[in-house]
Amino acid sequence: MDKKSLSERDICTKFITPAIEQAGWDIKKQVREEVSFTKGRIIVRGKLHSRGESRRADFILYHQANLPIAVIEAKDNKHAIGSGMQQALGYAEALDVPFVFSSNGDGFLFHDRSRTGQQIETELTLEQFPSPAELWQRYCQWKGLVGDAPAKVQAPYYDDGSGRMPRYYQTNAINRTVEAVARGQDRILLVMATGTGKTYTAFQIIWRLWKSKQKKRILFLADRNILVDQTKSNDFKPFGPAMTKIARRQIDTSYEIYLSLYQAVTGAEEEMNVYKQFSRDFFDLIVIDECHRGSAAEDAAWREILDYFSKATHIGLTATPKETKEVSNITYFGEPVYSYTLKQGIEDGFLAPYKVVRIDFDKDLQGWRPPKGMLDKNGELIEDRIYNLKDMDRTLVIEARTQLVAQKVSAFLKATDPFQKTIVFCDDINHAERMRQALVNLNPERVAENRKYVMRITGDDQEGKAELDNFINPEARYPVIATTSKLMTTGVDAQTCKLIVLDQHIRSMTEFKQIIGRGTRINEEFDKYWFTIMDFKKATELFADPAFDGDPVVIYVPGDNESPVPPDEPLDDQGEHDDPTTTGSGDDVFGPFDDDEGGTKRVKYVVDNIPVYVLAERVQYYGPDGKLITESLHDYTRTCVQKQFASLDDFLRRWSDAEQKKVIIEEMAAQGVMWEALAEEVEKKQGKQLDPFDLICHVAFDQPALSRKERAEQVKKRNYFGKYQGAARQVLEALLDKYADTGIEHIEDVKILCNAPFSNLGTPMELINVFGNRTGYEKAVHELEEALYAS
């Protein structure tokens, strides 16, 4: 057998798999091949998107289900034994495994990340591959698992039989937490970006600890009713009759899993603190969801509960750990045992990237000073000073400004999709109501179709709150637009929200990340791959803050009469931003927390006769390398192509060698080339239709562009069809015409023979047989392609 002639897959099948099996690994239970553990970044250009390549490991070895301990990267035998090592190390780092192997079929290069101060890499023969027991022993040493800890971390995951598995980062978070508990750690912090499945992760942690009887009674604390109810009916449902929600301040000690709003068990008066009806050692484990909202503050109500049940293990979950002088998650819980950021989620393709449309108004930036003695709409004397962005909708309401925001939002929806779910974040309840009215009046046709097209969803409005479930339900069309202030800032799983409008003064990075998180979920079934943020109060300047970890794909500032839909334009310099401190807390009965910063009423002037104008609107894309793209679509494509092909000759050679051109077209799309948008831009300038070959030659290598029709005419002039007769000639002439009309991809698909005009010439099989057989037909099509691109 000539190993050099074998493919990478053959090397895996004939050499690597047998070596693993011989070492004692259970191929069916402990070994997975060709494991794609990320989805591939979503790359956005204009209205289009594509997926980048997913990360795929050739082999992942598991001690047991969802407990990975080794990665193997395979190469064909033309490569050296260690050629796959650097790639495998990247996979191992992401998957949190210590043992890394590279192989070309001759043996293995073994990299042991668990070793310190010793030889890290060694070469092994195929017969020397380590056994499961040997790697598990080393794994436990690496993790510091001694005594009965190794048995504890083997507690099984919940499996509903559907084949659903945690994503790789969820597995990391679950395993890190269970291992920390097994080592005796009693304060644990998990940081996971909004939309990455914190609640499902928490469920698996609790399930494993509960089922293995390490933790017998568990309390899950949240600060919003909607969070508790969603958790109980969705991710935590498998707990069944062992679970209860604490409600109406009634305590029943016969359950094992308790879900509670912290407000349901605490209060200002001692008799309101019903959690004290439990003994101090009743709970073994307390999980605090959205723990940034107060559990780490020494004077917080949550802290009272945690102090009372201090003997229990406390696990904090948050997307945004809070670190201020008054509140510190890390001081209380310690450094996170695992973090998965917004940037990582976007990079892996699990979270939606976003564009930003930033709109600046003249009165916000230039300021406005009232004439001396001016009264507002309600007869109040307006204090004589300069009012600017910090005052808008807080101490000064300019009705024309509210109207202009609503106009921009409505124009964006009309230009894109009038039924895309939209959240408009306002400064307080009054502002949310004014915005609702403005949007209703600007969308009379939509409101006539259904009065719930626009709804105010705030803590004081029962009818609005009742529509929250419909807003977050992908199947429910209405409401489409929700105006709110604080109620929807956190914990609202709006999977299909495609537009977030910021007309609110964002007071902290924590709050900013939470609001951005309302749109980061992907829902492929409903075509939700990315979303847009419209910013009217310079909140997106927080992108420039080092504490922010996920840049936008686009920042756009349209002019006064320009469309609000982002084109490809560069980002202006980012300005200063406030250094905010706190965020509001509270549950679904918000009262003061949903109005005027904790309920403190301010003097608020209302003026109805001051015009407001747009000063600027701008857009920027988030590229496949995680950096902001400021070049044009033309330059962006050129960069993408030249990363793959160093020269025109390289591209021509690859194009010529490809059996099917669509393979190259799809590969380049995965790298970020937006074919439809590129064709639209170039063809508009050239005035002719180009196929992908000419688009690339022209854009990336400055070659003159031939249209599809021109290429087809050249083939005809060369009397290419002279060597064919009868039906064969008719088929090829028709294929050439189809190429001129629709492009190269269509003529490569044999199914084209089912359509006119081919169907008028005979059945597909009859037409293939005029070339002798399928091989003869494919050869003739390939030769036609060679003739098309000969020039």
LOTI-643719 format. One line per 3 residues: number of its first residue (from 1); their letters; for each residue x, y, z of C-alpha. Coordinates in steps of 0.001 Angstrom, whole numbers, plus 500000, padded with zeros to 6 digits. Example, Ala and Ser with C-alpha at 12.3 -4.5 7.8 and 13.67 -1.06 7.14 Angstrom:
// LOTI-643719
1) AS) 512300:495500:507800 | 513670:498940:507140
// end
This chain:
// LOTI-643719
1) MDK) 500000:500000:500000 | 501325:503419:499034 | 500463:505634:502005
4) KSL) 501367:508758:500056 | 498468:508161:497673 | 495876:507890:500462
7) SER) 493536:510737:501341 | 493319:512199:504831 | 490077:510299:505382
10) DIC) 491744:507045:504338 | 494531:507711:506859 | 491881:508149:509570
13) TKF) 490041:504954:508632 | 493006:502656:507983 | 495517:503778:510613
16) ITP) 494277:506237:513257 | 490942:504597:514161 | 492478:501092:514508
19) AIE) 495245:502513:516729 | 492685:504192:519008 | 490563:501059:519183
22) QAG) 493576:498866:519926 | 494433:501162:522868 | 491080:500284:524456
25) WDI) 488839:503168:523397 | 485177:502357:522747 | 484690:503636:519192
28) KKQ) 480923:503959:519575 | 480802:505603:522986 | 484112:507399:523469
31) VRE) 485155:508509:519991 | 483551:511057:517666 | 484917:511823:514212
34) EVS) 484704:515016:512161 | 483115:517021:514954 | 482026:520545:513961
37) FTK) 481902:522372:517276 | 481227:525913:516017 | 478680:527125:513473
40) GRI) 480880:529481:511448 | 480747:533252:511839 | 477869:535054:510149
43) IVR) 479356:537559:507715 | 477069:540480:506892 | 477263:542702:503811
46) GKL) 474326:544937:502976 | 471126:542909:503212 | 472984:539663:502607
49) HSR) 474822:537259:504860 | 476942:534142:504548 | 478516:531703:506988
52) GES) 482239:531396:507488 | 483823:527989:507998 | 483011:526107:511171
55) RRA) 485804:524686:513319 | 485956:520929:512916 | 488101:518439:514821
58) DFI) 488983:515156:513110 | 488639:513193:516368 | 487484:514057:519878
61) LYH) 487967:511425:522580 | 485675:511371:525618 | 486028:509792:529040
64) QAN) 482237:509631:528937 | 479471:511549:527166 | 480113:515324:527269
67) LPI) 483427:514932:529059 | 486059:515413:526331 | 489710:514795:527196
70) AVI) 491648:514565:523904 | 491749:515920:520344 | 493387:514317:517303
73) EAK) 494118:516222:514090 | 494834:514062:511036 | 496783:514871:507886
76) DNK) 497510:512796:504799 | 500861:511022:504593 | 502409:513694:502390
79) HAI) 502553:515822:505551 | 504887:515410:508522 | 503589:513698:511636
82) GSG) 503263:517006:513536 | 501748:519112:510747 | 498352:519221:512410
85) MQQ) 499605:520077:515911 | 499132:523843:515919 | 495614:523478:514523
88) ALG) 494830:520802:517118 | 496167:522953:519956 | 493732:525700:518956
91) YAE) 490876:523187:519087 | 492063:521801:522433 | 492181:525267:523963
94) ALD) 488602:525970:522866 | 487336:522539:523965 | 489202:522730:527292
97) VPF) 491006:519400:526823 | 494607:518705:527906 | 495689:515959:525482
100) VFS) 496456:516787:521860 | 497576:514502:519059 | 498657:515025:515457
103) SNG) 499041:512111:513029 | 499812:511354:509394 | 499230:507623:509761
106) DGF) 502849:506762:510663 | 502390:507466:514373 | 501379:510292:516703
109) LFH) 502926:513497:517969 | 501524:513816:521512 | 501287:517217:523228
112) DRS) 500412:516983:526915 | 499020:520313:528163 | 498678:518864:531679
115) RTG) 502440:518654:532170 | 504408:521481:533720 | 508175:521605:533829
118) QQI) 508469:518367:531825 | 508793:517336:528186 | 505493:518397:526657
121) ETE) 505673:516814:523177 | 506673:513247:522382 | 506417:511012:519323
124) LTL) 504482:507758:519698 | 504136:504771:517407 | 500643:503684:516383
127) EQF) 500872:500918:519005 | 501762:503364:521808 | 498549:505395:521802
130) PSP) 497496:505930:525465 | 494599:504002:526970 | 491426:505669:528337
133) AEL) 492466:504846:531898 | 495901:506431:531457 | 494513:509697:530051
136) WQR) 491736:509849:532653 | 494280:509500:535469 | 496361:512329:533982
139) YCQ) 493187:514421:533464 | 492228:514110:537132 | 495737:515151:538181
142) WKG) 495521:518150:535834 | 492184:519218:537314 | 493246:518606:540910
145) LVG) 490602:515933:541422 | 491571:513698:544342 | 489808:511336:546717
148) DAP) 486166:510913:545725 | 486214:513955:543386 | 486817:511896:540178
151) AKV) 483643:509908:540883 | 481679:513112:541524 | 482584:514727:538206
154) QAP) 481307:511657:536355 | 477700:512471:537271 | 475691:512064:534036
157) YYD) 474127:514815:531954 | 470383:514941:531354 | 469510:513259:528050
160) DGS) 465966:513565:526670 | 466661:511035:523907 | 466415:513637:521146
163) GRM) 470150:513722:520554 | 470433:517288:521814 | 473900:517979:523145
166) PRY) 475272:521057:524888 | 477380:523326:522713 | 481087:523065:523375
169) YQT) 481254:526181:525558 | 478210:525049:527565 | 479986:521724:528142
172) NAI) 483067:523641:529312 | 480987:525765:531693 | 479084:522768:533087
175) NRT) 482191:520627:533562 | 484246:523462:535080 | 481458:524142:537598
178) VEA) 480876:520497:538538 | 484645:520035:538934 | 484838:523129:541160
181) VAR) 482061:521729:543368 | 483834:518354:543494 | 486991:520100:544720
184) GQD) 484986:521754:547507 | 484718:525279:546073 | 481613:526926:547530
187) RIL) 481496:530272:545662 | 481456:529960:541876 | 480955:532514:539089
190) LVM) 480033:531719:535463 | 480137:534502:532865 | 478274:533743:529629
193) ATG) 477095:536281:527059 | 473380:536900:526653 | 471876:534417:524214
196) TGK) 474384:531632:524889 | 472067:529487:527015 | 472895:530305:530645
199) TYT) 469648:528772:531905 | 470153:525493:530024 | 473724:525418:531339
202) AFQ) 472435:526000:534882 | 469889:523209:534427 | 472576:520672:533442
205) IIW) 474768:521726:536381 | 471873:521349:538838 | 470730:518079:537232
208) RLW) 474181:516479:537539 | 474674:517590:541127 | 471109:516643:542107
211) KSK) 470993:513258:540379 | 474335:512246:541887 | 472971:513325:545313
214) QKK) 475843:515746:545845 | 473233:518491:546274 | 469822:517427:547500
217) RIL) 467914:520714:547851 | 468475:523575:545454 | 467230:527170:545237
220) FLA) 467249:529002:541903 | 466934:532777:542434 | 466015:535369:539805
223) DRN) 464736:538948:539926 | 462077:538933:537207 | 458910:536879:537150
226) ILV) 459318:536251:533457 | 462744:534706:534106 | 461369:532341:536720
229) DQT) 458349:531344:534626 | 460407:530789:531456 | 462887:528695:533422
232) KSN) 460191:526547:535057 | 458278:525811:531858 | 461263:525389:529531
235) DFK) 464773:524328:530551 | 463892:523115:534066 | 460818:521145:532998
238) PFG) 462532:517712:533422 | 462649:518243:537197 | 458879:517625:537134
241) PAM) 457145:517122:540504 | 460393:517618:542439 | 460238:521322:541520
244) TKI) 458105:524224:542765 | 457944:527984:542396 | 457692:529932:545641
247) ARR) 454627:532167:545288 | 452255:534155:547494 | 454855:533935:550274
250) QID) 453876:530313:550916 | 456642:527894:551953 | 456356:524120:551466
253) TSY) 459460:522157:552503 | 458487:518931:550708 | 460166:519829:547381
256) EIY) 463781:519517:546284 | 464112:522153:543528 | 462819:525645:544355
259) LSL) 462490:528551:541938 | 461922:531995:543400 | 461813:535669:542679
262) YQA) 463997:537177:545394 | 461239:539749:546032 | 458902:536826:546797
265) VTG) 460902:535818:549863 | 462273:539157:551136 | 460864:542487:552232
268) AEE) 461459:545650:554233 | 459616:544240:557234 | 461004:541230:559044
271) EMN) 457784:539231:558595 | 458191:539623:554835 | 461467:537681:554892
274) VYK) 459808:534310:554444 | 463074:532647:553409 | 463772:532414:557150
277) QFS) 461020:529797:557380 | 463641:527444:555915 | 466405:526314:558270
280) RDF) 469830:527791:557530 | 471127:524432:556273 | 468008:523553:554231
283) FDL) 469608:524278:550833 | 472821:522642:549624 | 473028:524789:546491
286) IVI) 471818:528249:545500 | 472038:529396:541865 | 471662:533155:541344
289) DEC) 470622:534131:537819 | 471658:537578:536527 | 473779:537890:539660
292) HRG) 475134:541273:538517 | 471819:542810:539542 | 472568:542883:543255
295) SAA) 473699:539648:544854 | 477241:540942:545213 | 476245:544212:546930
298) EDA) 476692:543971:550664 | 473435:545799:551377 | 471369:544026:548692
301) AWR) 468291:541962:549551 | 469824:539032:547697 | 472874:539234:549931
304) EIL) 470671:538749:552977 | 469431:535474:551504 | 472929:534334:550602
307) DYF) 474258:535218:554037 | 471414:533281:555679 | 472178:530185:553586
310) SKA) 475927:530721:553801 | 476708:527015:554229 | 475314:526240:550766
313) THI) 477311:526352:547558 | 476527:529601:545707 | 476774:529737:541910
316) GLT) 476371:533122:540203 | 475352:533388:536543 | 475718:536589:534545
319) ATP) 476510:537938:531116 | 477958:541072:532660 | 479812:540788:535971
322) KET) 479620:544073:537811 | 482675:545696:539348 | 482111:549021:541129
325) KEV) 483041:550442:544525 | 479701:549259:545904 | 479187:545978:544016
328) SNI) 481706:543310:543052 | 480754:539918:541713 | 484383:538793:541721
331) TYF) 484969:539847:545333 | 482010:537707:546373 | 482216:534731:544013
334) GEP) 485881:534797:543045 | 487257:534836:539485 | 484934:533179:536958
337) VYS) 485547:529455:536545 | 484596:529968:532896 | 483809:532916:530607
340) YTL) 482257:532945:527144 | 482015:536432:525699 | 479817:538152:523145
343) KQG) 482840:538406:520857 | 483470:534658:521089 | 479790:533928:520450
346) IED) 479795:536052:517290 | 483126:534542:516181 | 481761:531000:516579
349) GFL) 478506:531820:514797 | 476275:531125:517812 | 475362:534806:518279
352) APY) 474083:537295:515739 | 476373:540117:514636 | 474866:543564:514307
355) KVV) 474972:546820:512430 | 474621:550202:514065 | 472744:553126:512548
358) RID) 473781:556176:514545 | 471720:559336:514172 | 472714:562664:515708
361) FDK) 470303:565592:516075 | 471276:569258:516070 | 469723:570074:519446
364) DLQ) 471488:567089:521045 | 474968:568032:519869 | 474797:571823:519467
367) GWR) 472527:572390:522426 | 469455:574611:522791 | 468944:577669:524986
370) PPK) 465398:578911:525560 | 464581:582599:525002 | 464459:584499:528278
373) GML) 461128:584045:530055 | 459973:581187:527769 | 457180:579018:529129
376) DKN) 456849:575372:528202 | 453696:573655:526885 | 452362:573291:530457
379) GEL) 453030:576905:531445 | 456252:576148:533362 | 458989:578778:533220
382) IED) 461979:577073:531520 | 465233:577553:533393 | 467616:579682:531376
385) RIY) 470585:577488:530472 | 471910:575392:527558 | 470160:572011:527198
388) NLK) 471893:569206:525291 | 471834:565428:524832 | 472088:564702:528569
391) DMD) 468854:566620:529138 | 466745:565137:526352 | 463678:563282:527640
394) RTL) 464922:563724:531189 | 464674:567434:532007 | 463594:568553:528546
397) VIE) 461084:566991:526175 | 461164:568342:522637 | 458136:566836:520954
400) ART) 459631:567312:517497 | 462585:565202:518573 | 460345:562300:519598
403) QLV) 458554:562636:516270 | 461831:562578:514341 | 463019:559429:516134
406) AQK) 459710:557739:515309 | 460022:558874:511681 | 463488:557371:511355
409) VSA) 462385:554079:512930 | 459302:553898:510698 | 461334:554725:507582
412) FLK) 463812:551973:508421 | 461059:549397:508891 | 459303:550399:505668
415) ATD) 462571:550175:503727 | 463491:546752:505128 | 460700:544720:506753
418) PFQ) 457693:546408:508426 | 457097:543284:510510 | 460552:542786:512019
421) KTI) 460302:542696:515812 | 461551:545990:517232 | 462291:547188:520772
424) VFC) 462488:550944:521377 | 464282:551678:524671 | 463137:554983:526171
427) DDI) 464192:556907:529261 | 461043:556400:531300 | 457389:555360:531079
430) NHA) 456245:558797:529921 | 458819:558748:527132 | 457773:555212:526135
433) ERM) 454142:556342:525899 | 455001:559396:523780 | 457050:557167:521485
436) RQA) 454175:554709:521209 | 451800:557490:520160 | 454243:558840:517561
439) LVN) 454802:555391:516050 | 451067:554674:515944 | 450401:557914:514062
442) LNP) 453218:557247:511588 | 452027:553711:510826 | 448222:554070:510486
445) ERV) 447859:551278:507890 | 449675:548756:510057 | 447770:549787:513187
448) AEN) 444494:549520:511237 | 445411:545921:510381 | 446043:545189:514061
451) RKY) 445949:547690:516918 | 448779:545779:518620 | 451289:546611:515884
454) VMR) 452800:549057:518410 | 452532:548379:522151 | 454018:550042:525206
457) ITG) 455390:547259:527404 | 456280:548792:530765 | 455903:547740:534385
460) DDQ) 452883:549941:535079 | 450737:548785:532137 | 448987:545439:532580
463) EGK) 447748:545212:528992 | 451200:545951:527648 | 452864:543429:529965
466) AEL) 450314:540837:528901 | 451633:541147:525344 | 455240:540431:526309
469) DNF) 454852:536693:525699 | 453443:537388:522243 | 456272:539778:521459
472) INP) 458935:537178:522241 | 457015:534333:520552 | 458456:533857:517025
475) EAR) 455120:532447:515853 | 453119:535511:516954 | 453137:538367:514456
478) YPV) 451958:541042:516905 | 453117:543139:518661 | 455767:544178:516143
481) IAT) 457112:547278:517907 | 457506:547426:521693 | 458297:550722:523400
484) TSK) 459759:550231:526874 | 462164:551662:529415 | 463528:549074:531866
487) LMT) 461172:546101:531725 | 462764:544508:528651 | 466384:545326:529472
490) TGV) 467246:541846:530733 | 465918:538302:530680 | 463634:538771:527670
493) DAQ) 464373:536007:525179 | 463376:537857:522003 | 464739:535394:519437
496) TCK) 463413:537229:516397 | 464118:540813:517452 | 465868:542369:514434
499) LIV) 465858:546040:515411 | 466870:547625:518731 | 466335:551367:519050
502) LDQ) 468325:553226:521693 | 466667:556491:522675 | 467647:555954:526280
505) HIR) 470541:557312:528315 | 472463:554088:528981 | 473937:554400:532447
508) SMT) 476463:551567:532560 | 478375:549057:530474 | 476423:546308:532255
511) EFK) 473117:547784:531132 | 474437:548412:527623 | 475513:544781:527188
514) QII) 472183:543565:528528 | 470256:545721:526049 | 472449:544627:523128
517) GRG) 471786:541059:524244 | 468087:541400:523402 | 469025:541002:519738
520) TRI) 471954:538574:519742 | 469962:535372:519448 | 469928:533639:516064
523) NEE) 466767:532035:514718 | 467414:530491:511311 | 463818:529295:510907
526) FDK) 462648:532913:510935 | 465603:534259:508934 | 467152:535997:511943
529) YWF) 470923:535959:511396 | 471863:539526:512360 | 470197:542621:513728
532) TIM) 470382:546395:513636 | 470796:548936:516412 | 469480:552468:515838
535) DFK) 471173:554801:518292 | 469817:558293:518960 | 471615:559011:522255
538) KAT) 475242:558122:521500 | 474996:554957:523614 | 477011:553048:521030
541) ELF) 480041:555121:521878 | 480398:552511:524605 | 481729:550244:521824
544) ADP) 484972:552195:522243 | 485174:551223:525925 | 487816:548530:526636
547) AFD) 485190:546726:528745 | 483132:546024:525643 | 483978:542762:523894
550) GDP) 481973:542607:520660 | 482299:545236:517967 | 479499:545990:515472
553) VVI) 479609:544964:511824 | 478398:548373:510721 | 478056:551905:512058
556) YVP) 476064:554230:509818 | 475099:557884:510140 | 472646:558893:507396
559) GDN) 472180:562477:506285 | 468982:564438:506699 | 467326:563181:503513
562) ESP) 469134:559847:503215 | 467682:556378:503730 | 468096:554995:507263
565) VPP) 469109:551634:505748 | 472902:551248:506043 | 475101:551345:502920
568) DEP) 478840:550499:503025 | 480386:553558:504611 | 483176:554156:507154
571) LDD) 482815:554887:510822 | 483449:558372:512102 | 485611:558882:515158
574) QGE) 483984:557628:518302 | 483408:560246:520943 | 483409:560431:524689
577) HDD) 480873:558733:526902 | 479715:559103:530443 | 481122:557018:533250
580) PTT) 477835:555576:534520 | 477493:553683:537737 | 474318:551823:538552
583) TGS) 471427:550007:536957 | 467888:549675:538213 | 466609:546446:539669
586) GDD) 463114:545168:540246 | 460659:542580:539001 | 457663:542619:536721
589) VFG) 455832:544982:539078 | 458197:547789:538351 | 456593:550882:539741
592) PFD) 459337:553456:540342 | 462100:551339:538856 | 460573:551822:535421
595) DDE) 460408:555598:535719 | 462828:558450:536293 | 465839:556668:537842
598) GGT) 464511:554887:540871 | 461361:556913:541256 | 462841:560364:541969
601) KRV) 460635:562814:540083 | 462360:565584:538148 | 461117:568837:536692
604) KYV) 460555:568063:533045 | 459905:570826:530530 | 457854:570027:527433
607) VDN) 458252:572179:524328 | 456160:571692:521208 | 457354:574436:518865
610) IPV) 461081:573776:518475 | 462250:572119:515213 | 464869:569325:515315
613) YVL) 467132:568329:512427 | 469438:565429:511669 | 473137:566337:511639
616) AER) 474629:562971:510638 | 473941:559266:510187 | 476881:556490:509692
619) VQY) 477699:552413:509003 | 480438:549909:509555 | 480708:546147:509161
622) YGP) 482182:543547:511480 | 484477:541398:509314 | 485297:537683:509487
625) DGK) 488503:538471:511383 | 486561:540274:514102 | 487690:543730:512998
628) LIT) 485676:546645:511759 | 485586:546908:507972 | 485587:550413:506629
631) ESL) 486441:549807:502981 | 483953:549586:500133 | 482438:546306:499014
634) HDY) 484901:546394:496086 | 487927:546704:498427 | 486537:544169:500877
637) TRT) 486136:541578:498102 | 489618:542299:496784 | 491053:541646:500259
640) CVQ) 489080:538396:500636 | 490189:537051:497259 | 493839:537991:497640
643) KQF) 493993:536139:500945 | 493129:532972:499001 | 494940:533643:495732
646) ASL) 498308:535387:495718 | 498089:536232:492017 | 495815:536151:488991
649) DDF) 497679:533035:487807 | 496855:531263:491080 | 493193:532053:490625
652) LRR) 493148:531042:486933 | 494882:527767:487736 | 492418:526920:490517
655) WSD) 489432:527901:488376 | 490675:525821:485452 | 491405:522759:487612
658) AEQ) 488019:522757:489345 | 485677:520061:488066 | 482767:522270:489083
661) KKV) 483137:526028:489324 | 480377:526247:491920 | 482745:524636:494451
664) IIE) 485063:527671:494195 | 482080:530036:494273 | 480799:528433:497486
667) EMA) 484275:528401:499076 | 484687:532113:498400 | 481217:532844:499770
670) AQG) 482262:531093:502989 | 485275:533411:503132 | 483005:536446:502989
673) VMW) 482551:537236:499276 | 478995:538523:498851 | 478287:537524:495268
676) EAL) 474843:539112:494877 | 475837:542460:496369 | 479123:542476:494441
679) AEE) 477393:541683:491144 | 474821:544402:491763 | 477529:547009:492463
682) VEK) 479893:546093:489600 | 477189:545461:486981 | 475648:548828:487769
685) KQG) 478955:550495:486841 | 479777:548213:483906 | 476287:548087:482433
688) KQL) 476524:544345:481723 | 475971:541011:483446 | 479101:539253:484692
691) DPF) 479649:535789:486050 | 481740:535156:489204 | 484901:534526:487154
694) DLI) 484816:538000:485606 | 483745:539640:488851 | 486859:538294:490584
697) CHV) 489229:538983:487682 | 487944:542552:487467 | 487614:543417:491160
700) AFD) 490615:541578:492599 | 493070:541652:489686 | 492018:544726:487657
703) QPA) 491250:542770:484480 | 488780:544036:481850 | 485361:542492:482522
706) LSR) 483611:540462:479830 | 479889:539965:480147 | 478386:536477:480006
709) KER) 476890:537376:476650 | 480299:538487:475300 | 481912:535226:476427
712) AEQ) 479140:533221:474770 | 479537:535176:471516 | 483287:534489:471463
715) VKK) 482642:530761:471684 | 480211:530940:468762 | 482652:532984:466636
718) RNY) 485328:530329:467069 | 482926:527796:465510 | 483303:525701:468627
721) FGK) 480232:523604:467816 | 481531:522483:464392 | 482689:519149:465831
724) YQG) 479203:518286:467105 | 476165:517192:465127 | 472415:516809:465647
727) AAR) 471022:516685:469187 | 474457:516953:470818 | 475062:520288:469105
730) QVL) 471564:521505:469995 | 472127:520637:473667 | 475467:522492:473831
733) EAL) 474109:525533:471996 | 471203:525643:474447 | 473639:525320:477384
736) LDK) 475628:528258:476027 | 472476:530357:475785 | 471570:529384:479357
739) YAD) 475035:530443:480501 | 474563:533845:478859 | 471200:534224:480643
742) TGI) 471827:532769:484103 | 475523:531959:484641 | 477938:529072:485036
745) EHI) 476404:527351:488079 | 473198:526468:486283 | 474796:524716:483320
748) EDV) 476896:522547:485672 | 473740:521030:487157 | 472477:518091:485087
751) KIL) 468940:518852:486304 | 468878:521693:483791 | 468044:519054:481144
754) CNA) 464593:518694:482724 | 463693:522272:481752 | 462892:524042:478477
757) PFS) 464323:524193:475868 | 466025:520868:476659 | 462756:519136:477466
760) NLG) 461630:519906:473890 | 464628:517953:472556 | 464102:514765:474579
763) TPM) 464215:513285:478082 | 467297:513935:480210 | 468510:510376:479725
766) ELI) 468073:510597:475939 | 470049:513851:475830 | 472846:512416:477985
769) NVF) 473049:509342:475757 | 473726:511423:472631 | 477142:512000:474234
772) GNR) 477568:508254:474816 | 476931:508259:478578 | 476974:510483:481702
775) TGY) 480775:510724:481611 | 480691:511822:477986 | 478087:514488:478751
778) EKA) 480081:515845:481716 | 483236:515907:479570 | 481434:517928:476888
781) VHE) 480184:520439:479492 | 483695:520741:480942 | 485137:521401:477493
784) LEE) 482457:524053:476923 | 483551:525747:480146 | 487183:525665:478992
787) ALY) 486101:527351:475755 | 484172:530012:477700 | 487182:530966:479810
790) AS) 489847:530471:477140 | 490304:534223:476793
// end
